[in-house]
């Protein structure tokens, strides 16, 4: 059918469907040739890839479990003696009755993993693992990319819903495919995606904010609860504050800031950090 025949074809004749489909295909080709479609496809899928990579590292990375001793240890002398204090006041090497081992300062026992974890934050069901000293970076990156993906999806849904590429094209396609029913399905689909993106984005944003605050205050949720109980009991809580950037570098690494966004160790571990083992540096 020639273009002239298409333009002279009366409405409702057998060639109308061909005309609409031909115009639709032409419009889709011109829309697909735009740079915005491949840009958004690559950008969104890149964010999803980083999300999955960070989630995988958080799942399989060691959160900082305290090694178990090869042989049984007698804790009677340590339990009956005077505890050894350090610069953090009431924190020191302690004995875990469940693991039957020594645990370093700021380590806590996880009732789900049945192990003591260094600087344990919490046990997360999303990753089926504890969030501790060695995998907190990957967990925070997972939260960041999840929130970013939710924000990106929300922006795409709002853009395509409120400002469609061609209203005339949408109306012609709706008329050709069956009228208002498709329009209602499309609107319901957009609303569901929008609500899901907003709710999920807000949820992970709150958790992300809580994680960052716990880092810059140098207190895990378990330590915050303990310090609150000590303050209510009118007991002094000794805590040495470090610079915020130093605390962030302890979690995300001491390399360039751009490396903080990648789920890998971009810099070698600091030699001045604590070296933990299952035995303290004194004899029992």
C-alpha positions as CSV (number, residue, x, y, z in Angstrom):
1,X,0.0,0.0,0.0
2,X,1.5,3.3,-1.0
3,X,1.6,6.4,1.3
4,X,-1.0,8.1,-1.0
5,X,-3.3,5.1,-0.6
6,X,-2.9,5.2,3.1
7,X,-3.8,8.8,3.3
8,X,-6.9,8.3,1.1
9,X,-8.1,5.2,2.9
10,X,-11.4,5.9,4.7
11,X,-11.7,5.3,8.4
12,X,-13.1,1.8,9.3
13,X,-11.9,0.2,6.1
14,X,-9.7,-2.9,6.1
15,X,-6.6,-0.8,5.6
16,X,-7.0,1.2,8.8
17,X,-5.3,-1.4,11.0
18,X,-2.4,-1.5,8.6
19,X,-2.1,2.3,8.6
20,X,-2.1,2.4,12.4
21,X,0.4,-0.4,12.7
22,X,2.6,1.1,10.1
23,X,2.6,4.5,11.9
24,X,3.2,2.7,15.2
25,X,6.2,0.8,13.9
26,X,7.6,4.0,12.4
27,X,7.2,5.8,15.6
28,X,8.8,3.0,17.6
29,X,11.7,2.9,15.3
30,X,12.2,6.7,15.7
31,X,11.8,6.4,19.5
32,X,14.1,3.4,19.7
33,X,16.8,5.3,17.7
34,X,16.9,8.0,20.4
35,X,19.8,7.8,22.9
36,X,17.6,7.9,25.9
37,X,16.3,4.3,25.6
38,X,19.7,2.6,25.5
39,X,21.0,5.0,28.1
40,X,18.3,4.2,30.7
41,X,18.5,0.5,29.9
42,X,22.2,0.4,30.5
43,X,22.1,2.7,33.5
44,X,19.3,0.9,35.3
45,X,20.7,-2.6,34.6
46,X,24.2,-1.4,35.8
47,X,22.6,-0.3,39.1
48,X,20.9,-3.7,39.4
49,X,24.2,-5.5,38.6
50,X,26.0,-3.6,41.4
51,X,23.1,-4.3,43.7
52,X,23.4,-8.0,43.1
53,X,27.2,-8.0,43.4
54,X,27.1,-6.2,46.7
55,X,24.3,-8.5,48.0
56,X,26.4,-11.6,47.0
57,X,29.5,-10.3,48.8
58,X,27.5,-9.5,51.9
59,X,26.0,-13.0,51.9
60,X,29.2,-15.0,51.4
61,X,31.7,-12.7,53.2
62,X,32.9,-13.5,56.7
63,X,31.3,-10.9,59.0
64,X,34.2,-11.3,61.4
65,X,33.6,-14.5,63.3
66,X,35.8,-15.1,66.3
67,X,37.9,-18.3,65.7
68,X,37.1,-21.2,68.0
69,X,39.9,-22.8,70.0
70,X,41.3,-26.2,69.0
71,X,41.1,-27.5,72.6
72,X,38.9,-26.8,75.5
73,X,40.0,-23.9,77.7
74,X,39.7,-23.6,81.5
75,X,38.0,-20.2,82.3
76,X,37.8,-20.6,86.1
77,X,40.8,-18.4,86.9
78,X,39.6,-15.6,84.5
79,X,36.1,-15.7,85.9
80,X,37.2,-15.5,89.5
81,X,39.9,-12.9,88.9
82,X,39.7,-9.2,88.4
83,X,38.8,-8.3,84.9
84,X,41.5,-6.5,82.8
85,X,40.4,-3.0,81.7
86,X,41.4,-1.0,78.7
87,X,41.0,2.5,77.3
88,X,37.3,1.8,76.5
89,X,36.4,1.5,80.1
90,X,34.1,-1.5,80.6
91,X,35.0,-3.3,77.3
92,X,37.7,-5.9,77.3
93,X,38.3,-9.5,76.4
94,X,35.4,-11.5,77.7
95,X,34.3,-15.2,77.8
96,X,31.4,-16.5,75.8
97,X,29.7,-19.3,77.6
98,X,28.0,-20.5,74.4
99,X,31.1,-20.6,72.2
100,X,33.3,-21.5,75.1
101,X,36.1,-19.2,73.9
102,X,37.5,-15.8,74.5
103,X,36.1,-12.9,72.4
104,X,37.8,-9.6,71.8
105,X,36.4,-6.2,72.7
106,X,33.2,-5.2,70.9
107,X,32.4,-8.8,69.9
108,X,29.0,-10.2,70.6
109,X,27.3,-13.6,70.2
110,X,24.8,-14.2,67.5
111,X,22.0,-16.6,68.6
112,X,21.2,-17.5,64.9
113,X,24.8,-18.1,63.7
114,X,25.8,-19.6,67.0
115,X,29.1,-17.7,66.8
116,X,30.7,-14.6,68.2
117,X,31.1,-11.8,65.7
118,X,33.5,-8.9,65.9
119,X,31.7,-5.5,66.1
120,X,28.4,-7.2,65.4
121,X,25.6,-4.9,64.2
122,X,22.7,-7.3,63.7
123,X,21.7,-10.5,62.0
124,X,20.1,-9.6,58.7
125,X,17.5,-12.0,57.2
126,X,18.0,-10.4,53.8
127,X,21.5,-11.7,53.5
128,X,21.1,-14.7,55.9
129,X,24.3,-13.5,57.6
130,X,25.5,-11.3,60.4
131,X,26.5,-7.7,59.6
132,X,29.8,-7.3,61.3
133,X,33.3,-5.8,61.0
134,X,34.2,-7.4,57.7
135,X,31.1,-7.3,55.7
136,X,29.3,-4.1,56.9
137,X,30.8,-2.3,53.8
138,X,29.0,-4.7,51.4
139,X,25.7,-4.5,53.3
140,X,25.7,-0.7,53.2
141,X,26.6,-0.8,49.5
142,X,23.7,-3.1,49.0
143,X,21.3,-0.7,50.7
144,X,22.7,2.2,48.7
145,X,22.2,0.6,45.3
146,X,18.8,-0.8,46.3
147,X,17.6,2.7,47.2
148,X,19.2,4.1,44.0
149,X,17.4,1.5,41.9
150,X,14.1,2.3,43.6
151,X,14.6,6.0,43.0
152,X,15.5,5.4,39.4
153,X,12.5,3.2,38.8
154,X,10.2,5.7,40.5
155,X,11.5,8.5,38.2
156,X,11.1,6.3,35.0
157,X,7.5,5.4,36.0
158,X,6.5,9.0,36.7
159,X,8.1,10.2,33.5
160,X,6.4,7.7,31.2
161,X,3.1,8.0,33.1
162,X,2.8,11.8,33.3
163,X,4.7,12.7,30.1
164,X,4.2,9.9,27.5
165,X,6.4,10.0,24.4
166,X,3.4,10.6,22.1
167,X,-0.2,11.0,23.4
168,X,-1.6,10.6,19.9
169,X,0.2,7.4,19.4
170,X,-1.1,6.0,22.7
171,X,-4.7,6.9,21.9
172,X,-4.4,5.3,18.4
173,X,-2.9,2.1,19.9
174,X,-5.6,2.0,22.6
175,X,-8.4,2.4,20.0
176,X,-6.9,-0.3,17.8
177,X,-6.3,-2.7,20.7
178,X,-9.7,-2.5,22.5
179,X,-10.2,0.9,24.1
180,X,-10.1,1.9,27.7
181,X,-9.4,-1.5,29.3
182,X,-5.7,-1.4,28.2
183,X,-5.5,2.1,29.5
184,X,-6.8,1.1,32.9
185,X,-4.3,-1.8,33.1
186,X,-1.5,0.4,32.2
187,X,-2.5,2.9,34.9
188,X,-2.8,0.2,37.5
189,X,0.6,-1.2,36.5
190,X,2.2,2.3,36.9
191,X,0.6,2.8,40.3
192,X,1.7,-0.5,41.6
193,X,5.3,0.0,40.4
194,X,5.3,3.6,41.9
195,X,4.0,2.5,45.3
196,X,6.4,-0.4,45.5
197,X,9.4,1.8,44.5
198,X,8.4,4.5,47.1
199,X,7.8,2.1,50.0
200,X,10.9,-0.1,49.3
201,X,13.1,3.0,48.7
202,X,12.0,4.6,52.0
203,X,12.6,1.4,53.9
204,X,16.1,0.9,52.7
205,X,16.9,4.6,53.1
206,X,16.1,4.5,56.8
207,X,18.3,1.4,57.3
208,X,21.1,3.0,55.3
209,X,20.9,6.2,57.4
210,X,20.9,4.1,60.6
211,X,24.0,2.2,59.4
212,X,25.9,5.4,58.6
213,X,25.0,7.0,62.0
214,X,26.2,3.9,63.8
215,X,29.6,4.2,62.0
216,X,30.2,7.9,62.6
217,X,29.1,7.6,66.2
218,X,31.3,4.5,66.6
219,X,28.5,2.6,68.3
220,X,26.7,-0.5,67.1
221,X,23.0,-0.9,68.0
222,X,24.0,-3.4,70.7
223,X,26.4,-0.9,72.2
224,X,23.9,1.9,72.0
225,X,21.4,-0.2,74.0
226,X,24.0,-1.1,76.6
227,X,25.2,2.5,77.0
228,X,21.6,3.7,77.4
229,X,21.1,1.1,80.2
230,X,24.4,2.3,81.8
231,X,23.3,5.9,81.7
232,X,20.0,5.0,83.3
233,X,21.9,3.3,86.0
234,X,24.0,6.5,86.5
235,X,27.2,4.8,85.5
236,X,29.8,6.6,83.5
237,X,30.4,5.4,79.9
238,X,33.9,6.0,78.7
239,X,34.2,6.2,75.0
240,X,37.0,7.7,72.9
241,X,35.7,9.6,69.8
242,X,37.6,9.4,66.5
243,X,37.2,11.7,63.5
244,X,34.2,10.8,61.4
245,X,36.3,10.3,58.2
246,X,38.6,7.9,60.1
247,X,35.6,5.9,61.2
248,X,34.3,5.7,57.7
249,X,37.7,4.7,56.3
250,X,37.8,1.8,58.9
251,X,34.6,0.4,57.3
252,X,35.0,1.3,53.6
253,X,38.8,1.2,53.2
254,X,41.6,3.7,53.2
255,X,41.8,4.0,49.4
256,X,40.2,6.7,47.2
257,X,36.6,7.6,48.1
258,X,35.4,6.4,44.6
259,X,36.5,2.9,45.7
260,X,33.8,3.0,48.5
261,X,31.1,2.4,45.8
262,X,32.6,-0.9,44.6
263,X,32.2,-4.3,46.4
264,X,35.9,-5.1,46.5
265,X,38.9,-4.4,48.7
266,X,40.5,-1.5,46.8
267,X,43.3,-0.9,49.4
268,X,45.3,-3.3,51.6
269,X,44.3,-3.5,55.2
270,X,45.9,-1.2,57.6
271,X,48.8,-2.6,59.6
272,X,47.9,-0.6,62.6
273,X,44.5,-2.2,63.1
274,X,43.7,-4.7,65.8
275,X,44.8,-8.3,65.2
276,X,42.4,-10.7,66.8
277,X,42.8,-14.3,67.8
278,X,40.9,-16.6,70.1
279,X,43.3,-16.0,73.0
280,X,44.1,-12.8,74.8
281,X,47.6,-11.6,75.3
282,X,47.9,-12.8,78.8
283,X,48.0,-16.3,80.4
284,X,45.2,-17.8,82.4
